[in-house]
Amino acid sequence: MTAAPFPTLSRREWAMVLAIAAAALTLRVMMAQGALWLDEAWSAMHAREARTPLGVFLGINHDNNHHLNSLWMQWVGIDAPTVLQRALAIATSTIAILIAAILGRRRDWPTALVAALLFALSPFFAHYGSEARGYAPMMLALLMVLLRVQIWLDGGPRPTSALALWGVFGLLSQLTMVMGLVAVTGWAFLTLARRGSLRAAAVETARTFAPAAIAGALVIGGILLAAKLNSGGMRFGSLEPYTLNHELKALFSITSYTVGVGQLAIWPAIVLLAVFALAIAQRGPRLDFYWLALIAFPLAVAVLHPANPGHARYYSLIAVAVALMIADVSGSLIRAGGWRRIAAMAGVALILAASLVEDVRLIRNQRGDPGQAIVALRRIAPQGAGVFVERDSAVPVLAAAGLVAHYPLAITRQECPAAPYLFIDRYNGEQLPDTQRRCGHDYVPIADRRAIGMTNFHWRLFRRR
């Protein structure tokens, strides 16, 4: 291949993209103020118990262990301010905005601008860009892989080493990077096959992606081997059997949340199918990637029946593809001018407005901020308190909140003798009880929160009467 000119952002364009990234950084910092919620708290506790970086790789052996995130949380400490514990996600999510803009600029400036705005303000990216988990760094890695492959397909150098590096980075962030790598590999193969023979496309794709595939296999194999040798196999927080209803619920949830709709709804997915039809009509360079990410991936899940199909975060590949597809289609319509430009700009403006409304709701909610339980306890018992926690799952949540606030807590799982306080947590559609009687004593509620958005952790704090 001969090198193709690389469209770069002008100074004015860079200034606009950096301003968007700065606003997104502020948004994520505001969204990251509350105490760690369930999965974050477990990650922090696992990282603390692992003691050393080697222990993160060999000793945790849990699906909640997103290795790079665990290393970061271990380094800063479980008692660090929560914004600092979430800083890896905040930083990588902000950088991802710049990469999305550069990727969009491969087509034109309108595409780059829309891509930057979507990755900056979409509630899905803002939520996981302010949470101490591995999804934000994983999506940055996926965007880097997409960018390097796009440059290569446009006539640039073969990105063999870069794909291996970013593939490993993504897998150590979150293992769902596998789906992204498969989709990008398939996109490259189909693009090359359209230009020549199937055999030549297969050879060229293999030469380019083989080192990344080998490195990825070593990473996954090492994780599974460590789990087998140290724990008898991987441990899971929960294993929900596959049902089509669960998958559809997750798909509708992630498509809604990506475009700013803060509740489960079907109509955003229907609208996105119309956008997909426009993408097919425009036949842009990333169309094959959208086919694989938005159609083939969900169909593969429906055929293979993996566990936990109802967790929307496992479909992060779809959120990335949706945002890029909207940017591609909008950019083409804006270039076309006339009523198409007006319609595209109105549609993007509607998405951004809805996203901002939902972002404000998320900032106010702070994932149901369990730290408010500590605030209530400190107000009544400033010297410390004893709390009975109903479920094992919530112990790290309350413990981490107490450590960050430097508040002495005596947490017990023994119902008797009756502790002065009782902490109850619920998930999804479970209802929080209004009153409780434990070990012969009545308890009355003194504080509670319900999480909104992609987080399902609701709690209520009771005081012994």
GULOPA-667241 format. One line per 8 residues: number of its first residue (from 1); their letters; for each residue x, y, z of C-alpha. Coordinates in pm, 1 decimal, always signed. Example, Ala and Ser with C-alpha at 12.3 -4.5 7.8 and 13.67 -1.06 7.14 Angstrom:
BEGIN
1 = AS = +1230.0/-450.0/+780.0 ~ +1367.0/-106.0/+714.0
***
This chain:
BEGIN
1 = MTAAPFPT = +0.0/+0.0/+0.0 ~ +109.9/+356.7/-62.4 ~ +84.0/+603.0/+219.8 ~ -230.4/+812.9/+212.9 ~ -239.9/+1171.3/+338.3 ~ -338.5/+1185.2/+701.8 ~ -609.9/+1444.0/+774.1 ~ -503.9/+1632.8/+1083.8
9 = LSRREWAM = -688.0/+1872.5/+1306.7 ~ -609.5/+2237.2/+1251.3 ~ -518.5/+2462.4/+1543.5 ~ -872.4/+2593.3/+1559.2 ~ -1015.1/+2239.9/+1549.1 ~ -773.6/+2123.9/+1818.6 ~ -879.2/+2417.0/+2035.7 ~ -1244.9/+2315.8/+2003.6
17 = VLAIAAAA = -1177.0/+1948.9/+2074.2 ~ -960.3/+2031.3/+2374.6 ~ -1232.6/+2262.5/+2507.5 ~ -1484.2/+1976.8/+2473.0 ~ -1243.0/+1741.1/+2649.9 ~ -1191.0/+1993.3/+2931.9 ~ -1567.0/+2025.5/+2979.5 ~ -1599.3/+1645.3/+2977.6
25 = LTLRVMMA = -1320.3/+1617.4/+3235.4 ~ -1507.7/+1857.9/+3462.7 ~ -1826.9/+1659.5/+3410.0 ~ -1656.2/+1333.7/+3505.6 ~ -1494.0/+1480.1/+3814.9 ~ -1834.4/+1607.7/+3929.1 ~ -1985.1/+1265.7/+3861.9 ~ -1710.3/+1092.2/+4061.1
33 = QGALWLDE = -1772.6/+1258.4/+4399.1 ~ -1978.0/+997.0/+4584.0 ~ -1847.9/+695.4/+4773.6 ~ -1760.3/+373.6/+4591.1 ~ -2060.9/+165.1/+4496.0 ~ -2083.2/-214.4/+4505.8 ~ -1848.2/-330.3/+4225.0 ~ -1599.6/-49.1/+4287.6
41 = AWSAMHAR = -1584.1/-127.6/+4659.3 ~ -1523.6/-495.8/+4590.5 ~ -1246.0/-401.2/+4346.4 ~ -1084.7/-180.0/+4609.0 ~ -1111.6/-451.7/+4874.3 ~ -965.8/-718.6/+4643.6 ~ -678.3/-489.5/+4547.9 ~ -606.1/-420.2/+4913.8
49 = EARTPLGV = -611.5/-787.1/+5008.3 ~ -381.2/-875.3/+4716.8 ~ -114.5/-657.8/+4885.7 ~ +129.3/-647.5/+4588.3 ~ +102.9/-591.5/+4211.6 ~ +189.4/-958.4/+4160.8 ~ -99.0/-1047.3/+4389.9 ~ -337.0/-859.3/+4157.1
57 = FLGINHDN = -243.8/-1102.7/+3878.2 ~ -210.8/-1420.1/+4081.7 ~ -423.7/-1385.5/+4393.0 ~ -760.0/-1225.2/+4313.3 ~ -886.8/-1457.8/+4035.6 ~ -1229.3/-1293.8/+4027.0 ~ -1434.1/-1156.7/+3737.9 ~ -1449.1/-827.7/+3928.3
65 = NHHLNSLW = -1071.1/-793.8/+3894.2 ~ -1003.4/-550.8/+3608.8 ~ -627.1/-576.1/+3637.7 ~ -507.0/-225.6/+3546.2 ~ -783.2/-70.2/+3752.7 ~ -696.9/-297.3/+4045.7 ~ -330.0/-197.5/+4019.4 ~ -431.2/+168.3/+4025.7
73 = MQWVGIDA = -662.4/+125.6/+4325.4 ~ -396.3/-70.5/+4509.7 ~ -142.4/+203.5/+4444.5 ~ -359.2/+495.8/+4561.8 ~ -511.1/+297.9/+4851.0 ~ -863.7/+214.0/+4957.8 ~ -877.2/+519.2/+5186.2 ~ -782.3/+766.2/+4910.1
81 = PTVLQRAL = -1040.2/+1023.4/+4797.0 ~ -1283.3/+853.0/+4563.1 ~ -1202.5/+1094.4/+4278.5 ~ -842.8/+974.4/+4298.8 ~ -952.0/+610.0/+4303.6 ~ -1154.0/+682.3/+3988.4 ~ -879.9/+889.0/+3824.3 ~ -768.4/+613.9/+3584.3
89 = AIATSTIA = -1117.9/+594.1/+3436.8 ~ -1151.3/+973.6/+3430.5 ~ -818.9/+1020.1/+3249.5 ~ -864.3/+742.8/+2992.6 ~ -1223.1/+845.1/+2919.6 ~ -1110.2/+1204.1/+2857.8 ~ -826.2/+1094.4/+2629.2 ~ -1075.1/+875.6/+2440.3
97 = ILIAAILG = -1260.0/+1192.9/+2335.9 ~ -946.5/+1314.3/+2157.4 ~ -897.0/+977.1/+1986.2 ~ -1260.6/+971.0/+1873.7 ~ -1214.5/+1318.0/+1722.5 ~ -897.4/+1211.0/+1539.6 ~ -1074.8/+901.0/+1413.0 ~ -1367.1/+1111.4/+1292.6
105 = RRRDWPTA = -1127.6/+1354.4/+1122.7 ~ -1024.0/+1071.3/+892.6 ~ -1349.0/+1161.4/+716.7 ~ -1406.2/+1530.4/+785.2 ~ -1432.4/+1795.3/+1055.0 ~ -1811.2/+1766.9/+1116.8 ~ -1768.7/+1395.7/+1185.4 ~ -1480.3/+1467.8/+1423.7
113 = LVAALLFA = -1679.4/+1732.9/+1610.4 ~ -1987.8/+1513.9/+1652.9 ~ -1773.7/+1218.3/+1765.8 ~ -1597.1/+1432.6/+2027.6 ~ -1928.1/+1569.1/+2159.4 ~ -2090.1/+1225.7/+2181.0 ~ -1798.1/+1063.8/+2363.2 ~ -1781.9/+1366.3/+2594.5
121 = LSPFFAHY = -2147.8/+1396.4/+2692.6 ~ -2315.8/+1059.0/+2635.4 ~ -2430.7/+931.6/+2977.4 ~ -2286.2/+588.8/+2901.7 ~ -1933.1/+720.6/+2845.0 ~ -1961.8/+978.2/+3124.1 ~ -2084.6/+714.5/+3370.1 ~ -1810.3/+461.6/+3301.6
129 = GSEARGYA = -1560.1/+742.6/+3257.9 ~ -1612.7/+835.3/+3623.7 ~ -1624.4/+489.0/+3778.4 ~ -1332.7/+292.2/+3923.1 ~ -1370.5/+3.7/+3681.3 ~ -1189.2/-110.5/+3367.7 ~ -1446.7/-17.0/+3104.0 ~ -1314.6/+333.7/+3031.1
137 = PMMLALLM = -951.9/+225.5/+2969.3 ~ -1080.6/-68.3/+2765.3 ~ -1282.6/+162.2/+2539.1 ~ -979.7/+388.4/+2495.4 ~ -780.7/+84.6/+2383.1 ~ -1056.7/-12.8/+2140.2 ~ -1059.5/+336.6/+1987.9 ~ -680.8/+325.7/+1950.1
145 = VLLRVQIW = -707.1/-9.1/+1771.5 ~ -978.8/+131.3/+1544.0 ~ -767.9/+437.2/+1465.2 ~ -452.8/+242.1/+1382.8 ~ -642.6/-3.5/+1164.5 ~ -822.8/+281.9/+986.3 ~ -489.4/+449.1/+907.3 ~ -352.9/+117.6/+778.7
153 = LDGGPRPT = -656.3/+51.0/+560.2 ~ -621.2/+404.6/+422.0 ~ -267.6/+325.8/+307.1 ~ -62.8/+387.1/+619.9 ~ +194.5/+157.1/+784.5 ~ +105.5/-185.8/+917.5 ~ +16.0/-140.2/+1289.4 ~ +128.3/-484.7/+1407.6
161 = SALALWGV = +307.5/-378.2/+1726.6 ~ +50.1/-112.6/+1813.1 ~ -234.2/-364.3/+1786.1 ~ -56.2/-604.5/+2018.9 ~ +19.0/-327.8/+2268.8 ~ -331.4/-181.1/+2275.2 ~ -488.7/-525.7/+2263.2 ~ -304.5/-625.7/+2580.4
169 = FGLLSQLT = -385.1/-289.8/+2742.5 ~ -753.2/-340.0/+2665.0 ~ -764.6/-699.8/+2787.6 ~ -591.2/-609.3/+3113.3 ~ -848.4/-332.8/+3153.5 ~ -1153.9/-549.2/+3085.6 ~ -1175.1/-887.2/+2911.9 ~ -1473.7/-777.7/+2700.3
177 = MVMGLVAV = -1202.8/-620.4/+2482.6 ~ -1205.1/-961.0/+2311.9 ~ -1530.0/-873.1/+2133.6 ~ -1385.4/-545.5/+2013.3 ~ -1072.5/-712.4/+1876.8 ~ -1280.2/-971.6/+1693.5 ~ -1499.8/-701.4/+1538.5 ~ -1202.5/-490.1/+1426.0
185 = TGWAFLTL = -1027.1/-795.6/+1281.3 ~ -1339.4/-888.1/+1088.5 ~ -1374.6/-529.9/+964.2 ~ -1017.5/-529.8/+833.8 ~ -1062.7/-866.5/+661.4 ~ -1389.2/-768.9/+491.2 ~ -1244.1/-437.2/+376.0 ~ -938.5/-608.3/+225.8
193 = ARRGSLRA = -1150.5/-884.3/+71.7 ~ -1359.3/-624.8/-108.6 ~ -1039.6/-483.6/-260.5 ~ -892.0/-817.1/-370.7 ~ -915.9/-1191.6/-318.4 ~ -1031.6/-1368.6/-4.0 ~ -698.0/-1547.6/+21.4 ~ -495.0/-1228.3/-1.6
201 = AAVETART = -722.8/-1061.9/+254.2 ~ -684.4/-1355.5/+493.3 ~ -305.1/-1353.3/+461.7 ~ -280.6/-976.1/+507.9 ~ -517.0/-979.0/+805.8 ~ -329.9/-1266.4/+969.9 ~ +7.0/-1094.0/+926.0 ~ -129.0/-781.0/+1087.7
209 = FAPAAIAG = -333.0/-925.2/+1373.5 ~ -140.9/-1245.0/+1458.1 ~ +90.4/-1082.2/+1718.7 ~ -210.8/-920.2/+1888.8 ~ -394.8/-1254.7/+1885.1 ~ -96.4/-1435.3/+2035.5 ~ -44.0/-1167.3/+2300.3 ~ -415.2/-1171.4/+2382.9
217 = ALVIGGIL = -418.2/-1549.4/+2412.3 ~ -122.6/-1533.5/+2650.6 ~ -299.0/-1273.5/+2865.7 ~ -625.0/-1468.6/+2885.2 ~ -442.3/-1799.4/+2928.9 ~ -230.8/-1653.3/+3208.0 ~ -537.5/-1520.8/+3389.6 ~ -716.4/-1856.6/+3365.0
225 = LAAKLNSG = -404.2/-2052.8/+3464.7 ~ -345.5/-1832.9/+3770.5 ~ -708.4/-1882.6/+3871.1 ~ -682.5/-2259.3/+3824.9 ~ -361.7/-2293.0/+4026.4 ~ -453.5/-2056.4/+4309.2 ~ -831.6/-2077.1/+4341.9 ~ -936.1/-2386.7/+4150.1
233 = GMRFGSLE = -1083.0/-2166.7/+3876.1 ~ -1227.3/-1821.2/+3820.5 ~ -1465.2/-1689.4/+4084.0 ~ -1770.6/-1486.0/+3987.8 ~ -1977.9/-1236.8/+4179.2 ~ -2287.6/-1375.7/+4008.1 ~ -2363.7/-1609.8/+3720.4 ~ -2696.9/-1534.2/+3562.3
241 = PYTLNHEL = -2811.5/-1792.5/+3302.3 ~ -2882.1/-1670.0/+2951.3 ~ -3230.7/-1565.1/+2852.0 ~ -3328.2/-1370.7/+2542.8 ~ -3525.7/-1130.7/+2760.7 ~ -3213.2/-1044.9/+2960.7 ~ -3010.6/-983.9/+2645.6 ~ -3277.7/-764.0/+2489.9
249 = KALFSITS = -3310.2/-566.2/+2811.9 ~ -2934.2/-503.6/+2812.6 ~ -2932.6/-405.4/+2444.1 ~ -3219.6/-160.7/+2483.9 ~ -3055.0/-22.6/+2795.9 ~ -2716.2/+43.0/+2637.9 ~ -2857.4/+194.0/+2318.9 ~ -3086.4/+420.9/+2521.6
257 = YTVGVGQL = -2814.0/+529.7/+2758.1 ~ -2566.7/+599.4/+2479.6 ~ -2799.3/+857.6/+2323.8 ~ -2904.6/+1022.5/+2649.2 ~ -3225.4/+836.6/+2737.9 ~ -3201.2/+765.8/+3109.1 ~ -3450.0/+481.2/+3131.0 ~ -3501.1/+150.1/+2957.7
265 = AIWPAIVL = -3678.3/+220.5/+2627.2 ~ -3725.3/+49.1/+2292.4 ~ -3769.0/+353.7/+2069.4 ~ -3400.2/+466.9/+2077.6 ~ -3302.0/+126.9/+1935.7 ~ -3561.8/+168.2/+1659.2 ~ -3427.3/+515.6/+1576.7 ~ -3073.9/+378.2/+1569.5
273 = LAVFALAI = -3183.7/+112.6/+1320.4 ~ -3292.0/+399.5/+1095.6 ~ -2949.9/+561.1/+1142.4 ~ -2794.8/+224.1/+1056.6 ~ -3000.4/+218.4/+735.2 ~ -2853.8/+559.7/+646.6 ~ -2505.5/+427.6/+720.0 ~ -2570.6/+138.4/+480.6
281 = AQRGPRLD = -2688.9/+381.3/+212.9 ~ -2379.1/+599.4/+260.5 ~ -2145.0/+297.0/+249.8 ~ -1877.7/+460.6/+462.9 ~ -1539.8/+298.0/+534.4 ~ -1646.1/+166.7/+876.7 ~ -1973.8/+8.3/+763.9 ~ -1844.0/-347.8/+800.5
289 = FYWLALIA = -1740.0/-268.9/+1158.2 ~ -2093.4/-152.5/+1234.2 ~ -2239.7/-471.0/+1086.7 ~ -2015.3/-682.3/+1308.6 ~ -2056.2/-474.5/+1627.2 ~ -2428.2/-396.4/+1605.8 ~ -2571.1/-703.3/+1432.9 ~ -2326.2/-995.5/+1441.2
297 = FPLAVAVL = -2221.4/-944.5/+1804.2 ~ -2574.8/-955.8/+1954.6 ~ -2662.5/-1251.4/+1728.8 ~ -2351.3/-1435.5/+1849.5 ~ -2458.7/-1376.0/+2211.1 ~ -2804.3/-1513.3/+2127.5 ~ -2649.8/-1826.8/+1973.1 ~ -2371.5/-1892.6/+2227.0
305 = HPANPGHA = -2582.5/-1820.2/+2540.8 ~ -2305.4/-1683.2/+2765.9 ~ -2374.7/-1618.3/+3132.4 ~ -2475.2/-1273.7/+3258.9 ~ -2633.7/-1153.1/+2933.6 ~ -2831.2/-884.9/+3116.6 ~ -2533.7/-665.2/+3212.7 ~ -2538.9/-375.3/+2967.8
313 = RYYSLIAV = -2174.5/-285.7/+3039.8 ~ -2064.2/-610.4/+2873.9 ~ -2188.9/-463.7/+2544.2 ~ -1956.0/-160.8/+2554.6 ~ -1852.0/-241.9/+2197.6 ~ -2205.5/-150.0/+2090.4 ~ -2188.2/+190.3/+2262.6 ~ -1861.4/+271.7/+2084.2
321 = AVALMIAD = -2003.8/+161.0/+1748.4 ~ -2327.8/+356.5/+1799.3 ~ -2143.9/+680.6/+1881.4 ~ -1908.5/+646.1/+1583.4 ~ -2194.1/+553.0/+1349.5 ~ -2399.3/+856.8/+1453.3 ~ -2091.3/+1075.0/+1396.8 ~ -2027.8/+922.3/+1052.2
329 = VSGSLIRA = -2388.3/+957.4/+936.1 ~ -2427.2/+1307.4/+1081.5 ~ -2102.8/+1424.3/+925.9 ~ -2211.2/+1304.9/+580.8 ~ -2551.1/+1471.8/+612.4 ~ -2396.8/+1797.6/+731.1 ~ -2161.8/+1794.7/+430.7 ~ -2461.5/+1739.2/+201.8
337 = GGWRRIAA = -2611.0/+2072.3/+310.8 ~ -2971.6/+2184.5/+276.7 ~ -3243.0/+2013.1/+477.2 ~ -3013.5/+1715.1/+542.8 ~ -2772.8/+1939.5/+730.3 ~ -3055.7/+2091.7/+935.0 ~ -3200.1/+1747.8/+1018.7 ~ -2860.3/+1610.0/+1120.9
345 = MAGVALIL = -2772.6/+1908.2/+1337.4 ~ -3116.2/+1898.0/+1501.5 ~ -3079.4/+1525.0/+1574.3 ~ -2732.9/+1565.8/+1725.3 ~ -2849.7/+1864.8/+1930.3 ~ -3139.8/+1659.6/+2067.1 ~ -2903.6/+1377.4/+2169.8 ~ -2665.1/+1619.9/+2338.1
353 = AASLVEDV = -2945.9/+1800.8/+2521.8 ~ -3092.1/+1472.0/+2647.5 ~ -2743.5/+1359.3/+2748.8 ~ -2680.8/+1674.9/+2950.0 ~ -3012.4/+1635.4/+3133.1 ~ -2925.1/+1277.6/+3226.0 ~ -2568.8/+1375.4/+3320.5 ~ -2706.2/+1629.2/+3567.4
361 = RLIRNQRG = -2930.1/+1359.4/+3718.4 ~ -2628.2/+1130.6/+3755.9 ~ -2425.1/+1403.8/+3923.0 ~ -2703.9/+1464.1/+4173.6 ~ -2751.9/+1092.7/+4238.9 ~ -2382.9/+995.0/+4273.6 ~ -2465.2/+625.2/+4218.7 ~ -2681.0/+628.4/+4529.4
369 = DPGQAIVA = -2378.5/+754.5/+4728.1 ~ -2327.0/+506.4/+5015.8 ~ -2111.6/+773.2/+5178.7 ~ -2433.1/+939.6/+5293.6 ~ -2474.2/+650.9/+5538.7 ~ -2146.3/+758.5/+5699.4 ~ -2268.0/+1119.6/+5706.1 ~ -2581.0/+1008.9/+5893.1
377 = LRRIAPQG = -2380.7/+794.0/+6137.0 ~ -2128.4/+1069.2/+6207.3 ~ -2409.6/+1314.1/+6281.5 ~ -2560.7/+1083.4/+6545.4 ~ -2249.2/+901.0/+6668.5 ~ -1941.6/+1115.5/+6590.5 ~ -1700.0/+881.9/+6771.1 ~ -1787.7/+574.8/+6563.8
385 = AGVFVERD = -2062.8/+314.9/+6534.8 ~ -2138.9/-54.1/+6521.8 ~ -2340.7/-163.9/+6217.3 ~ -2501.2/-496.6/+6128.7 ~ -2486.1/-546.3/+5750.0 ~ -2755.1/-776.2/+5615.8 ~ -2565.7/-908.2/+5309.6 ~ -2199.8/-998.6/+5264.1
393 = SAVPVLAA = -2198.8/-812.6/+4933.4 ~ -2243.5/-475.0/+5103.8 ~ -1965.9/-514.4/+5360.6 ~ -1692.5/-365.1/+5133.7 ~ -1925.0/-77.9/+5037.3 ~ -1973.8/+39.2/+5394.0 ~ -1615.3/-41.7/+5494.1 ~ -1467.8/+154.2/+5201.4
401 = AGLVAHYP = -1694.8/+452.6/+5270.6 ~ -1585.7/+452.3/+5634.2 ~ -1216.1/+434.0/+5542.9 ~ -1239.0/+722.6/+5296.5 ~ -1424.9/+933.6/+5555.2 ~ -1183.9/+821.0/+5835.1 ~ -1483.7/+720.3/+6040.0 ~ -1448.0/+426.7/+6286.7
409 = LAITRQEC = -1688.3/+146.4/+6197.1 ~ -1743.2/-190.0/+6364.3 ~ -1916.7/-395.3/+6093.8 ~ -2075.4/-725.2/+6192.3 ~ -2262.0/-998.7/+6010.8 ~ -2394.6/-1142.1/+6337.3 ~ -2758.3/-1045.4/+6398.7 ~ -2729.4/-1091.5/+6774.6
417 = PAAPYLFI = -2647.5/-917.5/+6994.4 ~ -2839.0/-636.8/+6826.6 ~ -2610.2/-372.6/+6678.0 ~ -2702.1/-3.7/+6718.4 ~ -2741.7/+31.9/+6341.1 ~ -2855.7/-184.3/+6050.6 ~ -2753.5/-144.4/+5683.5 ~ -2966.5/-308.1/+5413.4
425 = DRYNGEQL = -2894.3/-305.2/+5039.2 ~ -3102.9/-407.0/+4738.6 ~ -3050.1/-442.4/+4362.0 ~ -3247.7/-380.9/+4044.7 ~ -3621.6/-393.6/+4120.7 ~ -3590.1/-517.3/+4480.2 ~ -3774.7/-302.8/+4732.6 ~ -3615.7/-160.1/+5045.1
433 = PDTQRRCG = -3806.9/-248.9/+5363.6 ~ -3963.7/+32.0/+5567.2 ~ -3912.9/-119.3/+5909.8 ~ -3702.4/-399.6/+6052.8 ~ -3703.0/-615.9/+6362.5 ~ -3380.9/-797.8/+6441.9 ~ -3272.7/-988.8/+6750.1 ~ -3581.7/-874.0/+6939.7
441 = HDYVPIAD = -3532.6/-504.8/+6861.4 ~ -3715.2/-267.7/+6626.6 ~ -3517.3/-56.0/+6382.6 ~ -3631.9/+266.8/+6215.4 ~ -3484.5/+413.2/+5893.7 ~ -3264.8/+722.6/+5922.5 ~ -3108.4/+749.9/+5573.9 ~ -3140.1/+590.5/+5229.5
449 = RRAIGMTN = -3053.7/+633.4/+4863.5 ~ -3159.9/+475.9/+4534.6 ~ -2911.5/+461.8/+4249.8 ~ -3019.8/+556.4/+3898.3 ~ -2875.9/+487.2/+3557.0 ~ -2650.1/+190.9/+3489.5 ~ -2584.1/+128.6/+3860.6 ~ -2814.2/-92.3/+4066.3
457 = FHWRLFRR = -2731.2/-46.8/+4432.2 ~ -2994.9/+86.0/+4670.1 ~ -2953.4/+105.4/+5046.2 ~ -3123.9/+206.3/+5369.2 ~ -2967.0/+269.1/+5708.8 ~ -3168.2/+187.9/+6022.7 ~ -3120.3/+285.9/+6386.0 ~ -3218.6/+60.9/+6673.6
465 = R = -3519.7/+206.0/+6848.3
***
